[in-house]
């Protein structure tokens, strides 16, 4: 009898040890600073999102209200942006424009899983496949980092961070790869004013930027060719010179960084892997030109 009891206790302990828990996403004190690239112009301003103190009741469930502002001051006025709800199993839901519940994130997903998720760009459900699952440490916690792709494209459509959200912020997740999907980047994620995550795509930027109306760069003089590129790519900055130049891969890792002194620079990218790359040029005034190219 004692052996049976011992085995039952041991079995229960083993089951408990395999119970998967997730770092909560929708916690009071969480704040997302998202850089928006105005019309793809390379001029940025910041949207700040936070969780409200109030909730809403839809479909027999309580939903967290997500608020937005572009004001970084202590007296900023926030307005309602959307509604989110998370479950203990790692799933996060969003209410669409018709107030219907849609699956938004699934942090329980494993490699090669197929997910039908809400695409916030096209405002519809799309099918994605989990293309990568790794663990990374942010804020002292080991977090799941999940990359998702569409069947049509073989590169990452989005990247999720457990307890943080999408690399594009809290409300701009799951785009199909297109021009609009590069308009939003999560600059910073903080919890109770403590910085947890800072986007590598903007390594020299603080968590709040606002270039709107102050850039003296004329991007009509700027060009990148050929695009797509195979062996080399040329950046022509026109009359402008002396930029800090950075190239990132699709997951935000820096693959090249240098100072561009000449107005025309040709780079050898023969050893780059196929896929989408993002570039960023910053002049001495802090003005930014950014964009993307495809390596074939």
Buried (B, 14 or more C-beta within 10 A) or exposed (E): EEEEEEEEEEEEEEEEEEEEEBBEBBEEEBBBBBBBBEEBBBBBBBBBBBBBEEBBEBEEEEBBBBBBBBEBEEEEEBEEBBBBBBEEEBBBBBBBEEEEBBBBBBBBBEEEBEBEBBBBBEEEEBEBBBBEBEEEEBBEEEBBBBBBBBEEEEBBBBBBBBBBBBBBBBBBBBBBBEEBBBBBBBBBBBBEEEBBBBBEBBBEBEBBBEBBEEBEBEBEEBEBEEBEBEEEBBBBBBEBEEBBBBBBBBBBEEBBEEEBEEBEBEBEBEEBEEBBBBBBBBBEEEBBBBBBBBBE
